[in-house]
Amino acid sequence: MDELQRSSDPPWLSDDEQHAWRKLAMLMTLLPAALDTQLQRDSDLTHFGYWVLAMLSERPDRTLRMSDLAAQAAASPSRVSHVVARLENNGWVRRAKSTCDGRSNLAELTEAGYRKVVESAPGHVERVRSLVFDALTGTQVQQLGEICGAMLRRIDPDGRLGT
């Protein structure tokens, strides 16, 4: 028996799996950095900051409980709190206590924040299109959605992240 693989070890990746995994791992590193670069250069936002603004902009009242925002952003409450604080310092988000229970903290997109996300969206969409979708056929776009969905269901089986 090979020393690297004992009977209690999980099976090693096949050559095809290893090849696909390395490409996926490289993509997970390079794509966020490329999106961050464009947003910081053009809009003075990080990709995660933009993501938070976009999520708030899609709500009818442009407001989410901080815990729900963290879940939807697939981030820790601490990370969301830090980003919201930076967005708040720029006047794009304000925090308030919930009037429903008085305990929950809310993040609310301001008018300036809404304008910021609307102004930032075209450049971001153009970058996403050029880096991701322009490289794929229509069939591959559908397959990408299916593949990502399958992996997300493994990571978030309860669907609490809205996947």
C-alpha positions in Angstrom: 0.0 0.0 0.0 1.2 3.4 -0.8 2.5 5.4 2.2 0.6 8.5 1.1 -2.8 6.7 1.1 -3.8 4.5 4.0 -7.1 2.7 4.0 -8.6 5.3 6.5 -7.6 8.2 4.2 -10.1 9.7 1.8 -9.6 8.8 -1.8 -7.1 11.0 -3.6 -8.3 13.1 -6.4 -8.1 11.6 -9.8 -5.9 13.3 -12.4 -9.0 14.9 -14.0 -10.3 16.0 -10.6 -6.9 17.4 -9.6 -6.8 19.3 -12.9 -10.3 20.7 -12.5 -9.7 21.5 -8.8 -6.5 23.5 -9.5 -8.3 25.6 -12.2 -11.2 26.2 -9.8 -8.8 27.2 -7.0 -6.9 29.6 -9.2 -10.2 31.1 -10.4 -11.4 31.6 -6.8 -8.2 33.5 -6.2 -7.9 35.6 -9.3 -11.5 36.5 -10.1 -12.2 38.3 -6.8 -9.0 40.2 -7.1 -9.8 41.3 -10.7 -13.3 42.4 -9.6 -11.8 44.3 -6.6 -9.3 46.1 -8.8 -11.9 47.4 -11.2 -14.3 48.5 -8.5 -11.6 50.2 -6.4 -10.2 52.0 -9.4 -13.6 53.1 -10.9 -15.8 53.4 -7.8 -13.6 53.5 -4.7 -15.4 50.3 -3.5 -14.3 46.8 -2.7 -16.2 43.9 -4.4 -17.6 43.0 -1.0 -18.7 46.6 -0.3 -20.4 46.7 -3.7 -22.0 43.3 -3.0 -23.5 44.7 0.3 -24.8 47.9 -1.4 -26.3 45.8 -4.2 -28.1 43.5 -1.8 -29.6 46.4 0.1 -30.5 48.1 -3.2 -32.6 45.1 -4.2 -34.8 45.2 -1.1 -38.1 47.1 -1.5 -37.3 49.2 1.6 -33.5 49.1 0.9 -33.1 47.7 4.5 -31.9 44.4 5.9 -31.2 43.1 9.4 -27.5 42.9 9.8 -27.7 39.1 10.6 -29.7 38.6 7.3 -27.2 40.7 5.4 -24.4 38.6 6.8 -26.2 35.4 5.8 -27.0 36.6 2.3 -23.4 37.9 1.8 -22.1 34.5 3.0 -19.9 36.4 5.5 -19.4 36.5 9.2 -21.4 39.1 11.1 -18.1 40.7 12.1 -17.0 41.1 8.5 -20.3 42.6 7.5 -20.2 44.9 10.5 -16.8 46.2 9.5 -17.8 46.8 5.8 -21.1 48.5 6.8 -19.1 50.8 9.2 -16.9 51.8 6.2 -19.9 52.3 4.0 -21.6 54.3 6.8 -18.5 56.5 7.0 -19.0 57.3 3.3 -22.7 58.1 3.9 -23.9 55.2 1.8 -25.4 53.1 4.6 -26.9 54.0 8.0 -27.4 51.6 10.9 -30.4 51.7 13.2 -32.2 49.6 15.7 -35.2 47.7 14.5 -38.5 49.3 15.4 -40.1 45.9 15.5 -38.1 44.4 18.3 -35.7 47.1 19.4 -32.9 44.5 19.5 -32.0 43.8 15.9 -29.6 46.1 14.1 -30.6 47.2 10.6 -28.5 48.3 7.7 -30.3 50.8 5.4 -29.1 52.0 2.1 -29.1 55.8 1.9 -30.0 57.8 -1.2 -26.3 58.5 -1.7 -25.6 54.8 -1.4 -28.3 54.0 -3.9 -26.7 56.5 -6.3 -23.3 54.9 -5.7 -24.4 51.4 -6.5 -26.3 52.6 -9.6 -23.2 54.5 -10.8 -20.9 51.5 -10.1 -23.1 48.8 -11.6 -22.3 49.4 -15.3 -18.5 49.1 -14.9 -18.9 46.1 -12.6 -21.3 44.3 -15.0 -19.0 45.1 -17.9 -16.0 43.5 -16.0 -18.1 40.5 -15.0 -19.2 40.0 -18.5 -15.7 40.3 -20.0 -14.1 38.0 -17.4 -16.8 35.4 -17.1 -19.6 35.3 -19.6 -17.8 36.4 -22.8 -15.6 33.4 -22.4 -18.5 31.0 -22.4 -21.1 29.7 -24.8 -24.8 29.8 -23.9 -24.7 26.1 -23.0 -21.6 26.7 -20.8 -23.4 29.5 -19.0 -26.3 27.1 -18.2 -23.8 24.4 -17.1 -21.9 26.9 -14.9 -25.2 27.8 -13.2 -25.9 24.1 -12.6 -22.4 23.3 -11.4 -22.3 26.2 -9.0 -25.8 25.3 -7.8 -24.7 21.7 -7.1 -21.6 22.9 -5.1 -23.6 25.6 -3.2 -26.2 23.0 -2.2 -23.3 21.0 -0.6 -22.0 24.0 1.2 -25.4 25.4 2.2 -27.8 22.4 2.3 -30.5 24.3 4.2 -30.5 27.0 1.6 -30.3 29.7 4.2 -28.0 31.8 2.1 -30.6 32.2 -0.6 -28.8 30.0 -3.1 
